[in-house]
């Protein structure tokens, strides 16, 4: 049963046009940003573009797993509308194992593409273990995004509306970090993504306290994901 689900998931990933578009466009965007960044800096010297390099790097690092999680969430919403999740609950694999298998390919893609995009952009130099920590910290945003969509959306229309609303999870911390002075940018602290962003900024400044903030962000996202999981399980019973 598990082997059949894995084979089916491999076919889904290879034929998912939206997912393939993300995998193709995100490296292209990273390359274009790197190429045209000096042009913008030379054209608009008063903008002081060097202020934005660190936040731009973490923005892309967080955006990729979040987008992959939303794609996964939409696919699972489609499964639910087709009655697939109801059928899976009656199989030996069960719904939890099915969802874990469905997410495995997306998690693997995120583990690969996040550090690749970071290095393609090349704005911030990190040791390999720091980059690995960022990759793992960003990874937990993927199941969190998928569960957020699956827990609150009853159909694809509602899912699309929720997807548009999830942008604040990244945009608000980025805006506050860039344009709001201390201590007011800590207003974003209730958002779990803030701690991942702030941890990256600290590591970029060679402050190892960044690892603590990354860990705190992961704990918050895992805790919220666990709550969303319980909510989903109650809704499907």
C-alpha positions in Angstrom: 0.0 0.0 0.0 2.8 2.4 1.0 4.7 1.6 -2.2 1.6 2.3 -4.3 1.2 5.7 -2.6 4.8 6.6 -3.1 4.7 5.7 -6.8 1.4 7.7 -7.2 3.0 10.7 -5.4 6.1 10.6 -7.7 3.8 10.8 -10.7 1.8 13.6 -9.2 5.0 15.7 -8.5 6.3 15.1 -12.0 3.0 16.2 -13.6 2.2 19.1 -11.3 2.5 22.1 -13.5 2.3 24.7 -10.7 5.0 22.9 -8.7 7.3 22.6 -11.7 6.7 26.3 -12.4 7.9 27.1 -8.9 10.9 24.9 -9.2 11.9 26.6 -12.5 11.1 30.2 -11.6 12.6 30.5 -8.2 16.2 29.8 -9.3 15.6 32.1 -12.3 14.4 34.9 -9.9 17.4 34.4 -7.6 19.8 34.7 -10.6 18.0 37.8 -12.0 18.0 39.5 -8.6 21.7 38.8 -8.2 22.4 40.1 -11.7 20.3 43.3 -11.5 21.0 44.2 -7.9 24.3 46.1 -8.7 22.4 47.9 -11.5 19.8 49.0 -9.0 22.5 50.0 -6.6 24.3 52.1 -9.2 21.1 53.7 -10.6 19.7 54.5 -7.2 22.7 55.1 -4.9 20.5 56.9 -2.2 18.6 53.7 -1.7 21.6 52.0 0.0 20.7 48.6 -1.4 23.2 46.9 0.9 20.6 47.3 3.7 18.3 44.9 2.0 20.6 42.0 1.1 20.2 40.0 4.3 16.4 40.3 4.5 16.1 39.5 0.8 18.1 36.3 1.3 15.9 35.1 4.2 12.7 36.2 2.3 13.5 33.8 -0.5 14.6 31.1 1.9 11.2 31.3 3.7 9.1 31.8 0.6 10.1 28.6 -1.1 9.0 26.1 1.5 5.9 28.1 2.2 4.9 28.0 -1.5 5.7 24.3 -1.6 3.5 23.8 1.5 0.6 25.7 -0.1 0.9 23.6 -3.3 0.8 20.4 -1.1 -2.2 21.8 0.8 -4.1 22.5 -2.5 -3.4 19.0 -3.7 -4.7 17.5 -0.4 -7.8 19.7 -0.6 -8.3 18.2 -4.1 -7.9 14.8 -2.6 -10.5 15.6 0.1 -13.0 17.0 -2.5 -12.7 13.8 -4.5 -13.2 11.6 -1.3 -9.7 10.3 -1.4 -9.0 11.1 2.3 -12.2 9.4 3.4 -11.1 6.2 1.5 -7.5 6.4 2.9 -8.8 6.5 6.5 -10.2 2.9 6.0 -6.9 1.5 4.7 -4.1 -0.1 6.7 -1.9 2.9 5.9 -4.3 5.4 7.6 -4.6 9.1 7.1 -1.5 10.2 9.2 0.8 7.9 7.2 -0.8 8.9 3.9 -0.3 12.6 4.6 3.3 11.9 5.7 4.1 10.1 2.5 2.3 12.8 0.4 4.5 15.5 2.1 7.8 13.6 1.8 8.6 14.6 -1.8 7.9 18.3 -1.1 10.1 18.2 2.0 12.9 16.7 0.0 12.5 19.3 -2.7 12.6 22.1 0.0 15.8 20.6 1.6 17.5 20.8 -1.8 16.2 24.0 -3.3 16.4 26.3 -0.2 20.3 26.2 0.1 20.6 26.2 -3.7 18.6 29.4 -4.0 20.6 31.0 -1.1 23.9 30.2 -2.8 22.6 31.4 -6.2 21.7 34.7 -4.6 25.0 34.9 -2.8 24.2 38.0 -0.7 25.2 36.5 2.6 28.1 34.2 3.3 27.3 31.5 5.9 29.2 28.5 7.1 27.8 25.2 5.9 26.3 24.4 9.3 24.7 27.8 9.5 23.1 27.3 6.1 22.0 23.8 7.1 20.4 25.3 10.3 18.5 27.9 8.1 17.3 25.2 5.7 15.9 23.0 8.5 14.4 26.0 10.3 12.7 27.1 7.0 11.6 23.5 6.3 9.0 23.4 9.1 7.1 26.2 7.4 6.1 23.7 4.7 3.9 21.4 6.8 2.7 24.4 8.7 1.5 26.0 5.5 -0.1 22.8 4.2 -1.9 22.1 7.5 -3.1 25.8 7.7 -4.7 25.4 4.3 -6.1 21.9 5.0 -7.5 22.7 8.4 -9.4 25.9 7.6 -10.4 25.6 4.0 -13.4 23.4 3.1 -12.9 23.7 -0.6 -10.5 25.0 -3.2 -12.1 28.4 -3.3 -11.7 28.9 0.4 -8.2 27.5 0.0 -7.3 30.1 -2.5 -8.6 32.9 -0.2 -6.6 31.6 2.7 -3.5 31.3 0.5 -3.7 35.0 -0.3 -3.9 35.8 3.3 -0.9 33.7 4.4 1.5 36.2 2.7 1.5 38.3 5.9 3.4 35.6 7.7 6.5 36.6 5.7 5.7 40.1 4.5 5.0 41.6 7.9 8.3 40.4 9.6 10.2 41.6 6.5 8.6 45.0 6.4 9.1 45.5 10.2 12.7 44.3 10.1 13.5 46.7 7.2 11.6 49.9 8.0 10.6 49.9 11.7 13.3 50.9 14.3 14.0 49.0 17.5 12.2 48.1 19.7 9.0 48.4 17.6 9.9 45.7 15.1 9.4 43.2 18.0 5.7 43.7 17.3 6.1 40.9 14.8 7.3 38.5 17.6 3.9 36.7 17.9 4.4 35.5 14.3 6.5 32.3 14.2 8.2 33.4 11.0 9.6 36.4 12.8 12.0 34.3 14.9 13.3 32.4 11.8 13.9 35.7 10.1 15.5 37.3 13.1 17.7 34.2 13.7 19.0 34.5 10.1 19.8 38.2 10.5 21.7 37.4 13.7 23.7 34.6 12.0 24.5 36.9 9.1 25.9 39.3 11.7 28.0 36.5 13.1 26.0 36.3 16.3 25.4 32.7 17.4 22.3 33.7 19.3 20.7 33.4 15.9 20.6 29.6 16.5 18.4 30.2 19.6 16.0 32.3 17.6 15.9 29.8 14.8 15.1 27.0 17.4 12.4 29.2 19.0 10.8 29.7 15.5 10.9 26.0 14.8 9.3 25.2 18.2 6.5 27.8 17.6 5.8 26.4 14.1 5.9 22.8 15.2 3.5 23.6 18.1 1.1 25.4 15.8 1.3 22.6 13.3 0.5 20.1 16.1 -2.6 22.2 17.0 -3.6 22.4 13.3 -3.1 18.6 13.0 -5.4 17.9 16.0 -8.0 20.3 14.5 -7.8 18.5 11.2 -8.2 15.1 12.8 -11.2 16.2 14.8 -12.8 17.6 11.6 -12.2 14.3 9.7 -13.6 12.0 12.4 
